[in-house]
Amino acid sequence: IKIQIKKKIYTYNLILKKRDQILVSNARFH
């Protein structure tokens, strides 16, 4: 069960990182 929670946190962090990168790149273009 703990492994699943760690996986969820890990994937959630990856999604946040990707979203931040998209926001930063969009800000650069505008």
Phi and psi restraints in degrees (range 20) as a CNS / XPLOR table:
assign (resid 1 and name C) (resid 2 and name N)
       (resid 2 and name CA) (resid 2 and name C) 1.0 -62.9 20.0 2
assign (resid 2 and name N) (resid 2 and name CA)
       (resid 2 and name C) (resid 3 and name N) 1.0 -35.8 20.0 2
assign (resid 2 and name C) (resid 3 and name N)
       (resid 3 and name CA) (resid 3 and name C) 1.0 -63.1 20.0 2
assign (resid 3 and name N) (resid 3 and name CA)
       (resid 3 and name C) (resid 4 and name N) 1.0 -40.5 20.0 2
assign (resid 3 and name C) (resid 4 and name N)
       (resid 4 and name CA) (resid 4 and name C) 1.0 -63.0 20.0 2
assign (resid 4 and name N) (resid 4 and name CA)
       (resid 4 and name C) (resid 5 and name N) 1.0 -41.0 20.0 2
assign (resid 4 and name C) (resid 5 and name N)
       (resid 5 and name CA) (resid 5 and name C) 1.0 -63.3 20.0 2
assign (resid 5 and name N) (resid 5 and name CA)
       (resid 5 and name C) (resid 6 and name N) 1.0 -43.9 20.0 2
assign (resid 5 and name C) (resid 6 and name N)
       (resid 6 and name CA) (resid 6 and name C) 1.0 -60.7 20.0 2
assign (resid 6 and name N) (resid 6 and name CA)
       (resid 6 and name C) (resid 7 and name N) 1.0 -41.1 20.0 2
assign (resid 6 and name C) (resid 7 and name N)
       (resid 7 and name CA) (resid 7 and name C) 1.0 -62.4 20.0 2
assign (resid 7 and name N) (resid 7 and name CA)
       (resid 7 and name C) (resid 8 and name N) 1.0 -44.3 20.0 2
assign (resid 7 and name C) (resid 8 and name N)
       (resid 8 and name CA) (resid 8 and name C) 1.0 -61.7 20.0 2
assign (resid 8 and name N) (resid 8 and name CA)
       (resid 8 and name C) (resid 9 and name N) 1.0 -45.1 20.0 2
assign (resid 8 and name C) (resid 9 and name N)
       (resid 9 and name CA) (resid 9 and name C) 1.0 -62.0 20.0 2
assign (resid 9 and name N) (resid 9 and name CA)
       (resid 9 and name C) (resid 10 and name N) 1.0 -41.8 20.0 2
assign (resid 9 and name C) (resid 10 and name N)
       (resid 10 and name CA) (resid 10 and name C) 1.0 -62.9 20.0 2
assign (resid 10 and name N) (resid 10 and name CA)
       (resid 10 and name C) (resid 11 and name N) 1.0 -48.7 20.0 2
assign (resid 10 and name C) (resid 11 and name N)
       (resid 11 and name CA) (resid 11 and name C) 1.0 -66.5 20.0 2
assign (resid 11 and name N) (resid 11 and name CA)
       (resid 11 and name C) (resid 12 and name N) 1.0 -36.9 20.0 2
assign (resid 11 and name C) (resid 12 and name N)
       (resid 12 and name CA) (resid 12 and name C) 1.0 -61.6 20.0 2
assign (resid 12 and name N) (resid 12 and name CA)
       (resid 12 and name C) (resid 13 and name N) 1.0 -43.4 20.0 2
assign (resid 12 and name C) (resid 13 and name N)
       (resid 13 and name CA) (resid 13 and name C) 1.0 -62.9 20.0 2
assign (resid 13 and name N) (resid 13 and name CA)
       (resid 13 and name C) (resid 14 and name N) 1.0 -40.2 20.0 2
assign (resid 13 and name C) (resid 14 and name N)
       (resid 14 and name CA) (resid 14 and name C) 1.0 -62.5 20.0 2
assign (resid 14 and name N) (resid 14 and name CA)
       (resid 14 and name C) (resid 15 and name N) 1.0 -43.2 20.0 2
assign (resid 14 and name C) (resid 15 and name N)
       (resid 15 and name CA) (resid 15 and name C) 1.0 -62.3 20.0 2
assign (resid 15 and name N) (resid 15 and name CA)
       (resid 15 and name C) (resid 16 and name N) 1.0 -42.7 20.0 2
assign (resid 15 and name C) (resid 16 and name N)
       (resid 16 and name CA) (resid 16 and name C) 1.0 -63.1 20.0 2
assign (resid 16 and name N) (resid 16 and name CA)
       (resid 16 and name C) (resid 17 and name N) 1.0 -42.0 20.0 2
assign (resid 16 and name C) (resid 17 and name N)
       (resid 17 and name CA) (resid 17 and name C) 1.0 -61.3 20.0 2
assign (resid 17 and name N) (resid 17 and name CA)
       (resid 17 and name C) (resid 18 and name N) 1.0 -45.8 20.0 2
assign (resid 17 and name C) (resid 18 and name N)
       (resid 18 and name CA) (resid 18 and name C) 1.0 -62.0 20.0 2
assign (resid 18 and name N) (resid 18 and name CA)
       (resid 18 and name C) (resid 19 and name N) 1.0 -43.3 20.0 2
assign (resid 18 and name C) (resid 19 and name N)
       (resid 19 and name CA) (resid 19 and name C) 1.0 -62.9 20.0 2
assign (resid 19 and name N) (resid 19 and name CA)
       (resid 19 and name C) (resid 20 and name N) 1.0 -41.7 20.0 2
assign (resid 19 and name C) (resid 20 and name N)
       (resid 20 and name CA) (resid 20 and name C) 1.0 -61.8 20.0 2
assign (resid 20 and name N) (resid 20 and name CA)
       (resid 20 and name C) (resid 21 and name N) 1.0 -42.9 20.0 2
assign (resid 20 and name C) (resid 21 and name N)
       (resid 21 and name CA) (resid 21 and name C) 1.0 -61.9 20.0 2
assign (resid 21 and name N) (resid 21 and name CA)
       (resid 21 and name C) (resid 22 and name N) 1.0 -40.7 20.0 2
assign (resid 21 and name C) (resid 22 and name N)
       (resid 22 and name CA) (resid 22 and name C) 1.0 -65.0 20.0 2
assign (resid 22 and name N) (resid 22 and name CA)
       (resid 22 and name C) (resid 23 and name N) 1.0 -43.4 20.0 2
assign (resid 22 and name C) (resid 23 and name N)
       (resid 23 and name CA) (resid 23 and name C) 1.0 -62.5 20.0 2
assign (resid 23 and name N) (resid 23 and name CA)
       (resid 23 and name C) (resid 24 and name N) 1.0 -42.5 20.0 2
assign (resid 23 and name C) (resid 24 and name N)
       (resid 24 and name CA) (resid 24 and name C) 1.0 -64.4 20.0 2
assign (resid 24 and name N) (resid 24 and name CA)
       (resid 24 and name C) (resid 25 and name N) 1.0 -45.5 20.0 2
assign (resid 24 and name C) (resid 25 and name N)
       (resid 25 and name CA) (resid 25 and name C) 1.0 -65.8 20.0 2
assign (resid 25 and name N) (resid 25 and name CA)
       (resid 25 and name C) (resid 26 and name N) 1.0 -37.5 20.0 2
assign (resid 25 and name C) (resid 26 and name N)
       (resid 26 and name CA) (resid 26 and name C) 1.0 -65.1 20.0 2
assign (resid 26 and name N) (resid 26 and name CA)
       (resid 26 and name C) (resid 27 and name N) 1.0 -41.3 20.0 2
assign (resid 26 and name C) (resid 27 and name N)
       (resid 27 and name CA) (resid 27 and name C) 1.0 -62.4 20.0 2
assign (resid 27 and name N) (resid 27 and name CA)
       (resid 27 and name C) (resid 28 and name N) 1.0 -36.8 20.0 2
assign (resid 27 and name C) (resid 28 and name N)
       (resid 28 and name CA) (resid 28 and name C) 1.0 -65.2 20.0 2
assign (resid 28 and name N) (resid 28 and name CA)
       (resid 28 and name C) (resid 29 and name N) 1.0 -40.4 20.0 2
assign (resid 28 and name C) (resid 29 and name N)
       (resid 29 and name CA) (resid 29 and name C) 1.0 -70.9 20.0 2
assign (resid 29 and name N) (resid 29 and name CA)
       (resid 29 and name C) (resid 30 and name N) 1.0 -31.8 20.0 2
